């Protein structure tokens, strides 16, 4: 079974106000890429990967005028994709939903949010109390993009828990001085780490219940990503993984293991951004598929569909160009022998 996570940049802007696909020559929200080019590129990539399910990060916006699920299913039908059914959890107000596109012949799925009961971690659409600034007073944290919790079952009856997440540190908007920018940036970083702690708490509940768990998506965090990494001691990725905890309570992602082991100077990359100030591209490891110990024991295969770092992607010009046009993130897949 192949499961994928992919952050598709500004997928929402490829549909009009009524949810119709905009296959035209106007510019998309990607630099010098038309809407038709981005739409066709997304389809080429998904066809090449041929997943059983894909967690779409930055899925089309769900609102009163148009809905995420019909838009994704309309897209899948247009290109005859095997993943032709969509699932949405809690919507958000950022124009970037988290949704699952899946093959209904292979998986049955439903949105299954946990938490909120006595002694349980709060539901992801609720709030979480944590002392962010160590002043002895609990701060109330809410997700700007509540993670999508999926209960999935294969045709053979294997049950999986999937959590799709997009944890994002906001830029210091509104700052007028370097000091203000630093204060806002640190506060935003604290909030992101609090969201990671919240997510980790849910992970622990699933591990204690013996669930087969995959946590996937864009954590927008990684080694050396910003100057505040040393200030906080641990990254959000390490928190969600349970990096320093006993093996039986750790999640595993091989790309994170390579990046954080510091045994080599090599780090896998899942995203590529152009920095106008530097006139060059910057690469980062932002996207992960973390699995529970029982799934790790099956020896699954992970892959980053990188147009330059993956030889098979590079050697197919149509796929290479499609990966570059479709998004500033590249898909990450896991092949599970189930």
N, C-alpha and C positions, 0 to 999 in steps of 0.2 A: 504494500500500500504506500502510495506517495502522497505526502502532505506538504504543503508549501505555505510560506508566509511571504508576502510581497507588499511593500509600500508603493502604491501607484500615485505618483505626484499629481495633484489636482485632477484626479479622475472626475470629480464633480463638474468641472468646467467643460467636459465633453458632452454634456447633455443640456438641453434648453430648459426653460422655466416649467415646461410641461413634462419633462423627463424623456424627451425624444433625443436620440443620438444625433450629434452634429457632425456628420461626415462631410466637411467642406474644407475649403482652402484657407479659411481665416486662421490666424495664429492661435495656437493653444496657449496655455499658461507656461509652457516650457519654451525656453529661448530658441527662436528660429526653428520651431517645429510646428507644422500645421496641425489642426485638429484631426484631419484625416490621417496624417502620418502617425500621430500618437495613437489613435484608435486602432489602426491596422497593426502597429507595432505591438500593442498590448495583446492583440489577438494572435499574432505570430509567436510571441513568447509563450503564451498559455498553451497554444497548440503544440509547440516544441516540447514543453515540459510534460504535458499530458497528465496533470495531477488528478488524484481522486478527490482532493479537497484543497482549497487555497484560502488562507486567511488574508482578506484584502484590508490592508491598512490605508487609510485615507480613501475609503469607499465614497461613492456619491452621497451628497447630503440628503438627509431625510427631513422633510418639512411638510407644511400644510398643502403645498401645491404639487409636490412630487415625492415619490417614495423610493428608497434605496433598493428594496427587493425587486420591484418590477424593472427598474433601470438595469440592474445587473443581469436579470434573467433575459431582458430584451437584448442586451449586449451578447450574452451567450448564444441566444437563438440566431442572431445576425451572423455569427461566425461558426455556428454548428459545433460549439464546444461541448465536450463530454460533461464538464462541470456546468450544469445548466439550471440548478436550483440555488436560491440564495437564502441566507438567514441573517437577520439583524437582531441585536440585543437592545440595550438601552441606547437611545439616540442621544446625541449631544448637540451643542450649539456652536461647534467650531467649523462646520462644513466638511468635516473629515470623520466619517463614520468608521466603525470596525464591523466588517461583515464577513460571512463565510460563504464561499461559492463552492458547491459540491456536486458529486455525481450521485443522484438518488438511487441508481441501480447498485451502488456499492455501499453507501452509507445511509442510515436514517439518523437524523439529527434534530435536536430542539434546543432552544435557549433555556438554560437551567441555572438561573442565578442562585447562589448559596449565601448563607449568612443571615444575620439579623435576629436570630434567636438568642435566648439567654445563654451567655457564655461563649457565643460564637462571634467570629469576626463580622463586622457590619457588611451588609450587601454593598456592592460597588456603586449603587446609585444612592447610597446614604452618605453618612459622614463618619470620619475616623478621628478620634481624639488622641493627640500625641504632643508632647512638649517639644516643639521644633527648635526653640531658641534657648533651651535649658534655663528657663527663668522660674521654674516651679509651677508654671501655669499651662494647662493643656490647651493646645490650639486645635481648632476644628478644620480638618482637611476634607476636601471633596475632589473627586476625579473630574477633570475637565473632559476626559474621554473615558467613561467607565468601561473597563475591560469586558469583552464578550465571553461568557461562559457557555460552553457547548457540551451537552451530553450526546455522544455519538456511539452508534453500534454498527458493526459490520454485518454482512450477510451471514457470517458464521457465528454471530452472537458475541463477538469480542467487543467489550465496552471500553471506550476511551473518553477521557475528560480533556477538552481543549480550552485553553484560555488565551484569547487574543488580546494583546495589550499595545498601547501607544502612549508611552510615558515621555512627556516632552518638557524640557526646561525652556521657559519663555525668555525672550530677549528683554533687557532692562528698559522697556518702553517708559517714557515719561521722565527719564533722568536728564537733568540739565548740567550736572557736574560729574566728574569721574568718581567722586565719593558717593554720590547718589546711585550711580550706575553699579558700583560695587555692592552697595547695600541691597539693592533690588535683585542683583544677580545671585547673591548669597541666599536671600530669602526664597527665590525661585528654586535654587538648587536644594534647599532644605525641603521644600514642598515635594519636589520630585523624589527625594530619598524617602520621605514619609509615604508616598504612594508605593514605593518599592517595598517598604516594610509592611504595608497593608497587604500588598499582593503576596508577599512571603508568608504572612500569617494564613492566608487562604491556602497556599501551597501546603503548608504543614498540616492543615486539616484534611486535605486530600491524601497526603502520604500516610497519615495515621489511619485513614479509612481503607487503605490498601488500593486506592484508585490508580489506574494507569493514566499518567498525566503528561500532557505536552503544554508548555507555556511558550508562546511564540509571538513575534511581532517586533516592533521598533521600540527599543528601550532608550534610544537617543542618549546612550551613555556607553563609555568604554575607556580603556586605558589611555591616558594622556589627552582626553578629549577637551578638557578645559583646565584653567589654572586653579580651580577649587578642589581638584581631586585629592591633593595632599591635605588640604584643610579639613576635610571630612573623614579622612582615613580609609573609608571603603566606598567603592562605587555602587550604584544602584544594581548593576549586574551581579556583583558579588553578593549583595544582600538577597536578591531573588534566588540565586543559585544555592544559597546556604554554604558559601565557599569554605568557611572554617568550621562547619558543623560536622557531626558524624556522617560517615559515608551513606548510611541508610536514610538520612534525611536530606541529602544533597540532590539537586538536579544536575544534569550534565549536558554540556554543549561543547563539542570538540574545538570549535573556533574560539570560544571564550577561554578554554583551557590553554590553547596555544598563546593567546594574547596576554593572559594574566600570569603565565608561568615564568615569563621573562628569561627563559632559557635560551631563546634565540632572538634575533633582531627582526624576525618575520612575524607579521600580523595579517591574518586574513582580512579582507575588506568587503563590505557589502553596499557601500554608498560612495558616490563621487559627486563633488560639488565644485562649481567654479567660483573662485574668489576674485572678484573684480579688482580689489586693491593689490593683489599679488600677480594678477594676470596669469593664473595657473589653476590647475585642479587640485583639490584636497580630497583625500580618501579616508574613510573611517569605517570601523566595525560598529554597526548600530543595530543590526537585525539578527535575531537569534531564534533557534528552536531548542528549548531545554526539555529534557525528558526525565521521568522518574526512574529510579534504579531498576525496576522490573523491565522497562522498555530498553534501557541501556544494555541490559543483559542479553537482549536479542541481537545485539551487534548491528544496529541499523547503520545506514550509510547517509551521511550528510553531504550536501553540495551547495556551493554558492555559484549561481549562474552569472558569473562575471565575464564580460565580453573580452577582457584582456588576460585575466589570470587563469581562466578555465580554457585549456587548449581546444576542447571540442567546440565550445562556443565561439572562440576566435576563428577557427577554421571554417565556420559556416558564415559567410559574409552577410546573408540575409538576417540570420539570428543575431549576429554581432551588432549590426546597425539597429535592429529592432530593440535590443536591450538598451542601447544608448538613447534612442528616441523616446522610449516608453516612459521612463522614470529616472530620477536621480538615485534611486535605490535599485538593487538587483535582487531577484528572488533567491530565497534559501529553501532548499527542499530536504526532506528526510524520507528515506525508503525503509519502511518497516516490514519485516517478514511475517506479516499477519494476514 
